[in-house]
């Protein structure tokens, strides 16, 4: 709950390819004197320049824009500000505050809903606002190239890193390739569900079906993934410690 003390100033940037949409949001924000709009942009390239130059506290970011989506913009930023996505599409109104998003607002914007988003921003310590943890009931936003997918967290079977990319496997046999560090996902996925076995592999413990030991190494079979994952000696030992399974055991 927000106290009656004066609110800290919020330096905000609005990114939307529609001029009227930017004006409407500025009008709605004008009733919040602690919010200062310090920049605007109509596309991802211009937004990148404005954000790098002004280093805002908060960005109101449209999802779909010409010449790159809001997700594409975030991937290019080395230092990501806190983000509230603004979209006209219901499919983006998800429960998960993922991909550095504090909230999702649907157009046309509801002033009360906007007020709630600002309160949420103020209630989160600034050092925590940069990456919101993902909870059991969330859907995860996966920006895979030109498509953005929303997948239930519990439907993710495994995450594997490959150089500068990660491959996310789902229980229905699909996989998604993203340019993202695995470390970031390890920090945000709940550790009681996902086992971090080494620097390149994270497994959903609920979808493990078989472990086979081969000498000092092993392989793990996961629901929905056709090819088993290789476990080196350290990863195998880590798995056995986390699960208590024997040398060959169905899950």
HELIX and SHEET records of a PDB file:
HELIX    1   1 UNK A   19  UNK A   29  1                                  11    
HELIX    2   2 UNK A   44  UNK A   54  1                                  11    
HELIX    3   3 UNK A   70  UNK A   76  1                                   7    
HELIX    4   4 UNK A   90  UNK A   92  5                                   3    
HELIX    5   5 UNK A  111  UNK A  123  1                                  13    
HELIX    6   6 UNK A  153  UNK A  155  5                                   3    
HELIX    7   7 UNK A  182  UNK A  188  1                                   7    
HELIX    8   8 UNK A  205  UNK A  207  5                                   3    
HELIX    9   9 UNK A  233  UNK A  243  1                                  11    
SHEET    1   A 5 UNK A  35  UNK A  41  0                                        
SHEET    2   A 5 UNK A  10  UNK A  15  1                                        
SHEET    3   A 5 UNK A  58  UNK A  62  1                                        
SHEET    4   A 5 UNK A  82  UNK A  87  1                                        
SHEET    5   A 5 UNK A 101  UNK A 106  1                                        
SHEET    1   B 2 UNK A 139  UNK A 144  0                                        
SHEET    2   B 2 UNK A 147  UNK A 152 -1                                        
SHEET    1   C 5 UNK A 175  UNK A 178  0                                        
SHEET    2   C 5 UNK A 165  UNK A 170 -1                                        
SHEET    3   C 5 UNK A 156  UNK A 162 -1                                        
SHEET    4   C 5 UNK A 201  UNK A 204 -1                                        
SHEET    5   C 5 UNK A 194  UNK A 198 -1                                        
SHEET    1   D 4 UNK A 229  UNK A 231  0                                        
SHEET    2   D 4 UNK A 217  UNK A 222 -1                                        
SHEET    3   D 4 UNK A 208  UNK A 214 -1                                        
SHEET    4   D 4 UNK A 248  UNK A 250 -1                                        
END                                                                             
